[in-house]
């Protein structure tokens, strides 16, 4: 092979695999975000179900005054805990 053939082959090789790597990285990023969101929805739904029947040994219940609640029905993720705020069903006190 002549020098310009080797150079052309090397450039084509690098261009092809760098493009392939970038596209795979983008696909992986989208897949990762989709799986993360699906997991958040699954956890939120489990917490929401627990809010009505209180039959899960893995979860704990805490009652917080309504004034201290910032956002209802959102999943909050801290370093060592995951929680959400919900209204108490059939409570007499409403705002």
N, C-alpha and C positions, 0 to 999 in steps of 0.2 A: 504494500500500500504506500502510496505517496504521502507526503506530508500534508497536503491540502485535503486529501481524502480522510486521513486520520483526524484532522482538525474538524472537518465537517461532520464526521461520525460522532466525535466527542461532543460537539455542540448540540447535535440532534438528540443524542442520548441524554445529556443533562437537561435540555429543554423538556423532553418527554417526561422524564421521571420527576422533575421538579413540579411540573404542571399536575401530574398524577398525585404527588404528595399533597399539594395545596388543595386539590379537589377532595381527596380523601379526608383531609383535616376538616374541611368545611362540612362534609357529610357527617363525620363523627361528632362535631360540635352540635349540629342540629339534632342528631339522635340522642346525644347526652342530655340536652336541654328538654327534649320531649320526654325522656324517661324520668328525669328529675321532676318535671311538672306532673307526670302521672303518679309518681310516688307521693307528692304533696297532696294531690287530690284524694288518693287512697287514705292517707293518714287523716286528712280533714274529715272525710266521710266516716271513718271509724270514731273519731272524737265526737262528731255530730250524733251518731247513733248512741254512743255512750251517754251523751247528754240527756237522752230520753229514758234509757232503761238501767243505767248504772250497773251493768253486769259485765265488767271486765277487770280482772285482777291486775292488769298491767298499767291501768290508768288511775289517776287520783282526781278527786273533785275539790275545787276550792271556790269559795263564794267571795266575790269582790264587789264592793259598793259600786253602784251604777255611775257615780260621779268620776271614779278613777279609770273607767274603761274608755280607751281611745277609739278603737275600731272593733265593731262587732263582725262576726262571721269571716274573719281572716285568720290564716294560719301564721302564727308567730314562731320563729325559730331562733332560739338563743343557743349559747354554747353547750349547755347540758340539759336543755329541756325544749319541748315543743308543746305549744298550747294555743288555744283559741278561746275567744269570749263569745258566749251565747246568752240570749234572754232565757229566763226561767219560764217554761211553759205554764200557762194558766196562773201567772202571778197576779195578784190584785193591784199592785202598785205599778202604774205606767206613767210615762212622761208625755 
